[in-house]
Amino acid sequence: MVAAAEVVHRQGVERTTIADIARAADVPVGNVYYYFKSKDELVVAALSEHTRQLDLLTDRLNQLADPRERLKGLVEAWVSQRDVAARYGCPTGTLAMELDKRDDGGLDAEAGKVMRLLLDWVEQQFRELGLPEPDGLALTLVGAYQGMSLLANALREPRVMDREGARLLAWLDSLEVA
């Protein structure tokens, strides 16, 4: 699943082949066909990997006692991926946009579920801080990440992630508990 997610992120769904996944995983093509009978199954595997990676990140961040520090850790994790974002964009965001353009019977909604997991976790952090409208704050933070990833990618400029990440960290520090 890791290889599928990485190749789909780098090449996009339409350009990715079973052979590409086999090369990335360093396994025979027949092995990949055994697990993935169709491109849609590859997409599902990539989305499962995105969910797994998000779970690993939020589990690690949940070890921090303070929800504000958890949110700042999330931003720092995003910024640490600046080179990848500048080259390929946000893994889940770019996949969601690509899937939305396909007539595939709902895989775009599956990508939306991964985004919803992130939004729900971020909202919970704002709720624990006692801030008003935690759902709106979550949309602001995740939307800012998607925007900075998109701009870093469009401009091929990793420093966009650094600058906007610093702005988000300052914003999080400035939020006053009611």
Stockholm file with secondary structure:
# STOCKHOLM 1.0

chainA/1-178         MVAAAEVVHRQGVERTTIADIARAADVPVGNVYYYFKSKDELVVAALSEHTRQLDLLTDRLNQLADPRERLKGLVEAWVSQRDVAARYGCPTGTLAMELDKRDDGGLDAEAGKVMRLLLDWVEQQFRELGLPEPDGLALTLVGAYQGMSLLANALREPRVMDREGARLLAWLDSLEVA
#=GR chainA/1-178 SS CHHHHHHHHHHCTTTCCHHHHHHHHTSCHHHHHHHCSSHHHHHHHHHHHHHHHHHHHHHHHTTSSCHHHHHHHHHHHHHHTHHHHHHHCCHHHHHHHHHHTSCSSSHHHHHHHHHHHHHHHHHHHHHHTTCSCHHHHHHHHHHHHHHHHHHHHHHTCTHHHHHHHHHHHHHHHHCCCC
#=GC SS_cons         CHHHHHHHHHHCTTTCCHHHHHHHHTSCHHHHHHHCSSHHHHHHHHHHHHHHHHHHHHHHHTTSSCHHHHHHHHHHHHHHTHHHHHHHCCHHHHHHHHHHTSCSSSHHHHHHHHHHHHHHHHHHHHHHTTCSCHHHHHHHHHHHHHHHHHHHHHHTCTHHHHHHHHHHHHHHHHCCCC
//
